[in-house]
Every structure is written in structure tokens, then in C-alpha cells.
């Protein structure tokens, strides 16, 4: 008898934390989104306040989805910053005022649910690998362009996290010695040139790096207006986006020279700018490629909605659920396998 995944065997909750809102999505066992909701949020908050909002959002989302908490197999939270999936620690994020927060443990104690945390760019990468442009690719990079610059990397069908479980941080690679101030506190990061807040700063808009934390909704609305004006041929703003794209291309070219991925996928809210940002980025990356490298890296632009984070969260949580018993017991030292290497548990099969 042919077996298939029973989509109703359980549900997974995916959460995306950003500086202007929290997004909550419930997915079934196949990763299909069955309900989504958003809560307004102002980033750079105290840990307890943030966890209170997450707990309230989870309860409200499950109530609206008409799903009981006991039917939730796991919760995965995407967080921007230095996040260790293996330890459940958030070492630094613009979401929190504190550092080194055991987010997974604290929420698990509050809710009694299995909690996973992950860098938000890694969740997008998992979604691309399972459901998007990365299906069938064994080696590719995902570059996310939003309020910050993120990156996820798949090598030999595995999500790469590095020695400490955090993974690559393209946004904080340096493109200028002693250059512009980045929100991480260092100088010359590519994020300080190509992210939303960097573009607004260069566009001479009355916002500083910290202004996002003071009024994230107004900040978000302003980047939308600036982008629209640039796309309508505002000479100054068009130049700002072009320069940002070139800086992004420099960082991507360096990454390609080191890692040689077969494909680079650009995604994130920054894709709203379209060709005025991404075209100069791709042109610069190609211009800086090694002259002896005959392998042409493919560049793809993929526009997702907020459901991408939920589907990535679902993919990560389902990997844990599908894992064989010995993999579950030693998960911290095992690799995250791609979708073709999973073995569903008995309860996931009909």
C-alpha cells in the first residue's frame, strides 16, 4: 500500500520576529499554512516583555485557527541576529535589549511546548530548499535584504551553521575599512550600506539607526515611500539604491569567491526595490568574479510573503519530528538534512 504524509497528524507553529511586527503562522504536517496573523511590535524590547507578547500571540493564533495546544508538535521562532539553534540561545539581536538570552528554554518553561529558535535567514533558506527555488539544488546561498542583510547557506544538501551553530553573517562582512556605523556597533559592514536603514540614512531622511526602535511603523512606511520615489526616477534616490546595490554586490562577490555556490537567491522585503537595487548588485558581483572561474553562478530573485518564514519554521520543526530516534538523542552534533533525506515517524504515516 502506498504511504503518504498525513497532513492532519499534527501542526507546527512558526513565528517571525521583526522590528515592526510579529508574524504567527500555523502549518500542517506537510508545511501548508492553515492560518496566519500579525501583531504590532516595537523592537529593542526587554526580554520578558517580548516573551509575554510571543506567548499572547501563540494563544491568540491557536484560538483563531481553532487548534488545541496539545495538537501542536513544535514551535519555531525566527530571530534576526546571532542565534544558536543548537543551544536555543540568542546571543545578540536588535529585537532584545539584553544579550545571551536562553529564549528556547524560557518559552518552553512558559508554554510546555517544544521550542526551537533559528536565525531568520536560515529559516528562509530551509523554505527555499523544501518549497522554493532551492529544490533540487545541493549547494546554494540565500541573501535576505530587509532592515538588515542576512544569509543562509546549503552545502551538500545540509544547512550550514558553522562550528558554533550560528552560521554565516554576510551582513557583517566588511566592505569598507572604518566605514559607516552598523547597528552591530562596528564600522564598514555591508549592512551599513545596503539595508533599509542604511538606504534611509543615505537618502537624508530624518531617521537614525535608533529611530526604527522609536517608531518602527513610521520607519517602515518611509522606506516604502522612498522606494516608490526611486522607482519613479527620482535622480538622487535612484543613485542611493544603485550604490547600495553595488555594495551588496561586493559582499556577494567575496562570498562567491570563497564558497562557489551554484546559485545565489535574493529575497526579503528589500525585493520591493526590484531592479534598481538587485540589478547593480548582480552586475557588480559578476564584474568582480575571478577571471579564471568559468563556472557561472546563477542569480535568482524570489519574492515571498510572510508565509516563507512559517514554512521554513515548519520545515525545521518537521525535521526534528521526522528524525530517527538516535538523531533526536544526538541532535546537537548532527547535521540538518535536506527534505530528500527525511524518514517520517509512524504517527506521520497513514
Order of alpha helices (4+ residues) and beta strands (2+ residues): beta-beta-beta-alpha-beta-beta-beta-alpha-beta-alpha-beta-beta-beta-alpha-alpha-alpha-alpha-alpha-beta-alpha-beta-alpha-alpha
